[in-house]
Amino acid sequence: MLGPLRYLLLRPETLSEIQKGVEDRLGSNAPDYLYTAGASWAMGVMRRLRAALAGDGRELLEAACMHASELGWGKFELSAWQADEKKLVVRVTGSPLAAAYGQADQPVCHLFAGAVGGMAEAVLSMPTSCTEQMCLARGDPACLFSAIGNDLAGAESWSW
């Protein structure tokens, strides 16, 4: 238990094998499923933090990053939060997902991309998209995630 919530201790290699199995089965659709799982986790965390803290968006994001770090997800650091530009950037050093996955040509931390996207969606109150700009599995020094809010109501046009 961590506070009132139950957690399962699981090795990153196990998650990596699950991810590789999903990739084998779903091919190019696999990242979407992993992203969704991360976003769902983050939305729940952000709801609980908002209920417990009286802080602004930055304070909520910093608390969420600290929570992810405490869970052993690597060191999550808020690199940039630009509410007016609807942009969030999180740097993760020591990603256990990337380390367990091994060398890759493409970013592999889809679960974390979803988590950062969900964090941004929670503070911006709008849909977001998040991409992994750097990945430890590609040989980068850290993983870097950039989330952007998609203001559909304020857009002149939109598409699927």
C-alpha positions, 0 to 999 in steps of 0.5 A: 500500500502507498497511502490508501492505494494498493500497488503491485511490485513488478519488475520492468523486464516483465512490463517490457515482455508484455509490451513486446507481446502487444507489439507483436500482436498489434504492430503499429497500433501497440503504442496507442494501447500503452499510451492509453494505459499511461493516460488513465493512470495519470488522470487518476493521480491528477484527480487525487492530487487536485482533491488533496492539494490547493495548488495551481497547475505547476504544483500539481504537475510537480507533485505528479512527477514526484509521485511517478518518481517515488513509484520507481518510474525513473526520475520525472522532472518538470522541464517546462510548463507553459500554460498559456502555450498549452505545453508541458515537457517532462524529462525522465532520467533512468527510465526502467522501461527503456532500460528493460526494453533494450536498444531500439530505433524508435522511442519505446516509453509509450506508457510514460508518454501517455502518463505525461499526456494525461497529466497535461490533459488534467491541468489544461482541461482539454485533449492533448497529444504527447510525443517522446522526443528522446529515448534512453532505448535509442541511446539518448541520455534521457527520455523527453516527453512533450505534450501539447493541448489541442484546443478544439473549441478554439480552433477554426477547423479540426480533423480526425 
